[in-house]
């Protein structure tokens, strides 16, 4: 009898509790990872309490949560800074970065995470993403499909998951915010161990095509301005078991199909290829800007694609970021920049925020010479250091990266206004401003003519290149 009374009491208490809960607003604080909050699709709360919207306070400010050099609406060289930069937040590093590396476990456990990869958790991260973007004061973001939504046991389930998260993203971004670009993650899942478009298995090739198709559709739906291909595993570990020619042909057919589908769905965004030499494969087919440009020309794709240059990838290929940007620009292929850098003492892709003023100035030299990047921009494909674990660090890192590039732009304006560096380069090549030089550049000087001139002029006098002076002028602007 007593047991029955206790059961009846608990049942009544449960009914009352349910009624009270149902009548109250379902609002959870950002640091509440209880089962009720974690399972709720209709989640509300502030993810970054105490952090205000980041504002420009000028170079004298000591506030780490303020811009010292980036003043969005300030006009420099005929454009507002925000139009030169077009900064974008990378979802995968900012909201999926864990601090884990090949030698250690994750170190970052953000207050809003519940330890799952559920749809509810994906939606919570998406809400955090847009609060972060708003407080940072930018209006662009980038994503991989599998980073914003959980994978599924089937392709249909994965697509359904993506649709549900993208619907929320569309609602949250409103009319002002949209993706700089989207992409498909074709490197994490075991099915892609031999690559996607270059896999030796036709079923994997088809799956990769289906995944790119869907990712391109949702990028278009969200108003994305570009779509990126990063061939993380499009390469080889050894040529002993690889038919390189066949794999390159397959990659070209894949990209041709992507370009055709882009037109079919009315997506006007730019298709971008992101070069990288190796890691995770021994050799990736888009090794650097020159290699990728040659690939595009060989297969008749030069008009369909541009390049997304990542600075850390440039250094891994043995080049400076400035070199890769200039190579892309001179080939008419500079489309976007993944703004990061690497540590010269570490031999892998560390994806650090760019803080070197000299490097940022050289980057902005290429951007200014290119007339800007639109519809591309600067995506912060950069992550916090493993040891940086405060939520505040997410803001500090982006503020630092934005200020660094803004300072680079201001330095370029100084160099252009001064004119000394430009004059030094012009004077170095002034012999080609003569009549014979003009004939050479126009393709009208044959070897007989040049031999006659060589005999007439005798031994050439070669002037100094003035490298130290060029470096002095450059450093004076920093």
C-alpha positions in Angstrom: 0.0 0.0 0.0 2.8 2.4 0.9 4.6 1.7 -2.3 1.4 2.5 -4.3 1.0 5.8 -2.5 4.6 6.8 -3.2 4.2 5.9 -6.9 1.0 8.0 -7.1 2.8 10.9 -5.5 5.7 10.7 -7.9 3.4 10.5 -10.8 1.5 13.6 -9.7 4.8 15.5 -9.1 6.0 14.5 -12.6 2.7 15.8 -14.2 3.0 19.2 -12.3 6.7 19.5 -13.3 5.9 18.8 -16.9 3.1 21.4 -16.9 5.4 24.1 -15.3 8.2 23.3 -17.8 5.8 23.4 -20.8 4.4 26.8 -19.8 7.9 28.4 -19.3 10.2 29.5 -22.2 12.7 26.9 -23.3 15.8 29.0 -22.9 19.1 27.5 -21.9 22.3 29.4 -20.9 25.3 28.8 -23.2 27.2 26.9 -20.5 24.3 24.5 -19.7 25.1 21.2 -21.3 22.3 19.3 -19.5 20.4 16.7 -21.4 17.3 18.9 -21.8 19.3 21.8 -23.2 21.5 19.5 -25.3 18.5 17.8 -26.9 16.6 21.0 -27.7 16.5 22.3 -31.2 15.1 25.6 -30.1 18.1 26.6 -28.1 18.7 30.2 -27.0 21.4 31.9 -25.0 24.6 34.0 -25.2 27.7 32.1 -26.1 30.2 34.9 -25.5 28.9 36.7 -22.4 30.9 39.7 -21.4 32.5 40.1 -24.8 31.1 43.2 -26.6 31.1 43.9 -30.3 34.7 44.6 -31.4 35.2 48.2 -32.4 38.1 50.3 -33.9 39.9 52.2 -31.1 43.1 53.1 -33.0 46.8 52.3 -32.6 47.1 53.7 -29.1 44.5 51.4 -27.7 45.7 48.7 -25.2 42.4 46.9 -25.3 43.0 43.4 -26.7 39.3 43.2 -27.8 39.5 46.2 -30.1 40.9 47.0 -33.6 44.0 49.1 -33.7 44.6 49.2 -37.5 41.4 47.7 -39.1 38.9 50.5 -39.5 36.2 48.9 -41.7 34.8 52.0 -43.3 38.1 54.0 -43.7 39.0 54.5 -47.3 42.5 53.6 -48.4 43.7 53.6 -52.1 40.2 54.3 -53.3 38.3 51.5 -51.4 37.0 51.0 -47.9 39.2 48.6 -45.8 36.3 46.1 -45.5 36.1 46.0 -49.3 39.9 45.3 -49.7 39.8 42.7 -47.0 36.4 40.9 -47.1 37.3 38.9 -43.9 35.7 35.5 -43.3 35.4 33.2 -40.3 36.4 29.5 -40.9 33.8 27.4 -39.2 36.0 24.3 -38.9 38.8 25.9 -37.0 36.8 28.3 -34.9 34.0 25.9 -33.9 35.4 22.4 -34.6 39.0 22.9 -33.6 39.9 20.9 -30.5 43.6 21.6 -30.0 44.3 18.0 -30.7 47.4 17.1 -32.8 49.2 13.9 -33.9 51.0 13.9 -30.5 48.2 14.9 -28.1 44.6 14.7 -27.2 42.1 17.7 -27.5 42.7 20.6 -25.1 39.7 22.8 -25.9 36.3 22.1 -24.4 34.0 25.1 -25.1 31.2 25.7 -22.6 28.5 25.1 -25.1 29.8 21.7 -26.3 28.1 18.5 -25.0 30.6 16.0 -26.3 28.3 14.7 -29.1 28.1 15.2 -32.9 24.4 15.3 -32.8 22.1 17.5 -34.9 21.2 19.5 -31.8 24.9 20.1 -31.1 25.4 21.1 -34.7 22.7 23.7 -34.5 24.1 25.0 -31.2 27.5 25.5 -32.9 25.8 27.3 -35.8 24.1 29.7 -33.3 27.5 30.3 -31.7 29.0 30.9 -35.2 26.6 33.8 -36.0 27.0 35.4 -32.6 30.7 35.3 -33.1 30.5 36.8 -36.6 28.2 39.6 -35.4 30.5 40.5 -32.5 33.6 40.4 -34.7 31.9 42.7 -37.1 32.3 40.7 -40.3 29.7 39.4 -42.6 31.3 36.3 -44.3 32.0 32.7 -43.2 33.3 29.5 -44.7 32.4 25.9 -44.1 33.0 22.2 -44.9 29.8 20.2 -45.2 30.7 17.6 -42.6 31.9 20.2 -40.1 28.6 22.0 -39.9 26.4 18.8 -39.9 27.0 15.2 -38.8 27.6 12.5 -41.3 25.1 9.8 -41.7 25.0 6.0 -42.1 23.9 6.6 -45.7 24.3 9.4 -48.2 20.6 10.2 -47.8 20.9 10.5 -44.1 24.0 12.8 -44.4 22.1 15.0 -46.9 19.1 15.2 -44.6 21.3 16.2 -41.7 23.0 18.9 -43.8 19.6 20.2 -45.0 18.4 20.6 -41.4 21.5 22.6 -40.3 21.6 24.7 -43.4 18.0 25.7 -42.9 18.9 27.1 -39.5 22.0 28.8 -41.0 19.9 30.4 -43.6 17.6 31.8 -40.9 20.4 33.0 -38.7 22.5 34.7 -41.3 19.6 36.9 -42.5 20.3 39.2 -45.5 23.6 40.7 -44.4 25.7 37.6 -43.7 26.5 34.8 -46.2 29.3 32.3 -47.0 32.5 33.5 -48.7 32.7 29.9 -49.8 31.6 26.3 -49.1 33.3 23.0 -49.8 32.9 19.3 -49.3 35.2 17.4 -46.9 36.6 14.6 -49.0 39.5 13.6 -46.8 38.4 12.5 -43.3 36.2 9.5 -43.9 38.0 6.1 -44.5 36.3 5.8 -47.8 38.6 8.6 -49.1 41.8 6.9 -48.0 42.9 6.7 -51.7 41.4 10.1 -52.5 38.0 11.2 -53.9 38.2 12.2 -57.5 41.5 10.3 -57.9 40.4 7.1 -56.0 41.1 3.8 -57.6 37.5 2.8 -56.8 34.7 4.0 -59.0 32.2 3.8 -56.2 34.2 6.3 -54.2 34.5 8.6 -57.2 30.7 8.5 -57.5 30.2 9.1 -53.8 32.6 12.1 -53.9 30.7 13.5 -56.9 27.4 13.2 -55.0 28.9 14.9 -51.9 30.3 17.8 -54.0 26.9 18.1 -55.8 25.1 18.5 -52.5 27.7 20.9 -51.0 27.6 23.1 -54.1 23.8 23.2 -53.8 23.8 24.3 -50.2 26.5 26.9 -50.8 24.3 28.3 -53.6 21.3 28.2 -51.3 23.1 30.1 -48.6 24.3 32.8 -51.1 27.9 31.7 -51.2 30.2 33.6 -53.5 32.7 30.9 -54.2 33.1 27.1 -54.0 36.5 25.5 -53.1 38.1 22.2 -54.0 40.9 21.1 -51.6 42.4 17.9 -52.8 43.7 16.7 -49.4 44.1 13.2 -50.6 44.1 13.8 -54.4 47.6 12.5 -54.8 49.8 9.5 -54.1 52.0 7.9 -51.4 54.1 5.9 -53.9 54.2 5.7 -57.7 54.8 2.0 -57.6 51.1 1.3 -57.2 49.8 4.5 -58.9 48.7 5.2 -62.5 49.3 9.0 -62.3 48.1 9.7 -65.8 44.8 8.0 -65.2 44.3 9.7 -61.9 45.0 13.1 -63.4 42.5 12.4 -66.2 39.9 11.4 -63.6 40.5 14.5 -61.6 40.0 16.6 -64.7 36.8 14.8 -65.6 35.5 15.4 -62.0 36.2 19.1 -62.2 34.6 19.4 -65.7 31.5 17.8 -64.2 31.5 20.2 -61.3 31.8 23.2 -63.6 28.9 21.9 -65.7 26.7 21.4 -62.6 27.5 24.8 -61.3 26.0 26.3 -64.5 23.1 23.9 -64.5 21.9 25.1 -61.0 22.5 28.7 -61.8 25.4 29.2 -59.3 27.4 32.2 -60.4 30.1 31.8 -57.8 33.7 31.2 -58.6 35.1 27.7 -58.5 38.5 27.7 -56.6 41.2 25.1 -56.3 43.4 25.3 -53.2 47.0 24.2 -53.9 49.0 22.2 -51.4 52.2 20.1 -51.9 51.8 17.2 -49.5 50.4 16.3 -46.1 48.5 14.1 -45.8 49.7 12.5 -49.0 53.4 12.4 -50.1 52.5 14.3 -53.3 49.3 16.1 -54.1 48.4 16.9 -57.7 47.8 20.6 -57.0 51.4 21.1 -55.6 51.5 24.9 -56.0 50.0 27.7 -58.1 52.2 27.0 -61.1 51.5 23.3 -61.1 47.8 23.9 -60.8 47.7 26.5 -63.5 49.5 24.0 -65.8 46.9 21.3 -65.0 44.0 23.7 -65.7 45.6 24.7 -69.1 46.3 21.1 -70.1 42.7 20.1 -69.5 41.0 23.3 -70.9 39.8 24.4 -67.5 41.6 27.7 -67.2 38.5 29.7 -67.7 36.4 27.7 -65.2 38.6 27.9 -62.1 40.7 30.3 -60.0 43.0 29.6 -57.1 42.5 29.8 -53.4 46.1 30.5 -52.1 46.9 29.5 -48.6 50.0 31.1 -47.2 51.0 28.1 -45.0 50.6 25.8 -48.1 52.9 28.1 -50.0 55.7 27.7 -47.5 55.3 23.9 -47.5 55.8 23.9 -51.3 59.1 25.8 -50.8 57.7 29.3 -51.8 56.8 32.4 -50.0 53.1 33.4 -49.9 54.0 36.5 -52.0 55.4 34.2 -54.7 52.3 32.1 -54.9 50.0 35.1 -54.9 52.0 36.7 -57.7 52.1 33.5 -59.7 48.3 33.2 -59.4 47.8 36.9 -60.2 50.0 36.9 -63.3 48.1 33.9 -64.6 44.8 35.7 -64.0 43.9 33.0 -61.4 44.0 34.8 -58.0 40.6 34.3 -56.5 40.9 34.0 -52.7 43.4 33.9 -49.9 43.4 31.6 -46.8 45.0 34.0 -44.4 47.4 32.0 -42.2 51.1 31.3 -41.8 53.4 28.5 -40.6 56.3 28.2 -38.3 59.6 27.9 -40.2 60.9 25.6 -37.5 58.0 23.2 -37.7 57.7 21.1 -40.9 53.9 20.7 -41.1 50.8 22.8 -41.7 50.4 24.6 -38.4 47.7 27.0 -39.6 48.7 29.9 -37.4 47.1 33.4 -37.5 49.2 35.7 -39.6 51.0 38.3 -37.3 54.1 39.1 -39.3 53.8 42.7 -40.5 56.3 42.3 -43.3 54.6 39.2 -44.7 51.2 40.9 -44.5 52.6 43.9 -46.4 53.8 41.7 -49.2 50.5 39.9 -49.3 48.7 43.2 -49.6 51.0 44.3 -52.4 49.7 41.4 -54.5 46.1 42.1 -53.5 46.4 45.8 -54.4 48.1 45.0 -57.7 45.2 42.6 -58.4 42.7 45.4 -57.8 41.2 43.5 -54.8 39.9 40.0 -54.4 36.1 40.3 -54.7 34.2 38.0 -55.0 37.0 36.4 -53.0 38.4 37.6 -49.7 40.5 36.7 -46.7 39.4 33.5 -45.0 40.9 32.8 -41.6 41.9 29.2 -42.2 43.8 29.5 -38.9 43.4 28.0 -35.5 44.3 28.8 -31.9 47.4 27.3 -30.6 46.9 24.1 -28.6 47.8 25.9 -25.4 45.2 28.8 -26.0 42.1 27.5 -24.3 40.0 30.6 -23.3 36.9 31.5 -25.3 38.3 35.0 -25.4 41.2 33.7 -27.3 38.9 33.1 -30.3 38.3 36.8 -30.6 41.9 37.9 -29.8 43.3 35.7 -32.6 40.9 37.0 -35.2 41.4 40.7 -34.1 45.2 40.2 -34.3 45.0 38.6 -37.8 42.7 41.3 -39.1 44.8 44.1 -37.6 48.0 42.6 -39.2 46.5 42.6 -42.7 45.0 46.0 -42.2 48.4 47.3 -41.2 49.9 45.6 -44.3 47.4 47.5 -46.4 48.3 50.8 -44.8 52.0 50.0 -45.5 51.3 49.4 -49.1 49.6 52.8 -49.3 52.8 54.3 -47.9 54.9 52.6 -50.5 52.7 53.7 -53.4 52.6 57.3 -52.1 56.3 57.4 -51.7 57.0 55.8 -55.1 60.6 54.9 -54.4 60.2 51.2 -54.7 58.2 51.4 -57.9 60.8 53.8 -59.4 63.6 51.4 -58.4 61.9 48.5 -60.3 61.1 50.7 -63.3 64.7 52.0 -63.6 66.0 48.4 -63.4 64.1 47.5 -66.6 64.5 50.8 -68.4 66.7 49.3 -71.1 63.5 47.5 -72.4 61.8 50.9 -72.7 64.0 51.5 -75.8 62.9 50.8 -79.4 64.7 47.4 -79.5 63.3 46.5 -76.1 59.8 47.3 -77.3 60.3 45.1 -80.4 61.4 42.2 -78.1 58.4 42.5 -75.9 56.1 42.7 -79.0 57.7 39.5 -80.4 59.1 41.3 -83.4 62.9 40.8 -82.7 64.3 37.6 -84.3 67.7 36.1 -83.5 69.4 37.6 -86.5 68.4 41.1 -85.4 69.5 40.5 -81.8 72.8 39.0 -83.0 73.5 42.2 -85.0 72.7 44.4 -82.0 75.0 42.3 -79.7 77.9 42.7 -82.1 77.1 46.5 -82.4 77.0 47.0 -78.6 79.8 44.8 -77.5 80.1 43.4 -74.0 77.1 44.5 -71.9 77.4 46.7 -68.8 75.2 45.2 -66.1 74.0 47.6 -63.4 73.4 46.8 -59.8 70.0 45.3 -58.8 69.9 47.5 -55.7 68.5 44.7 -53.6 69.6 46.2 -50.3 68.0 49.5 -51.3 64.8 47.8 -52.2 64.7 46.1 -48.8 65.5 49.4 -47.0 62.7 51.2 -48.8 60.3 48.3 -48.0 61.3 48.2 -44.3 60.9 51.9 -44.0 57.2 51.5 -44.6 56.6 49.0 -41.8 
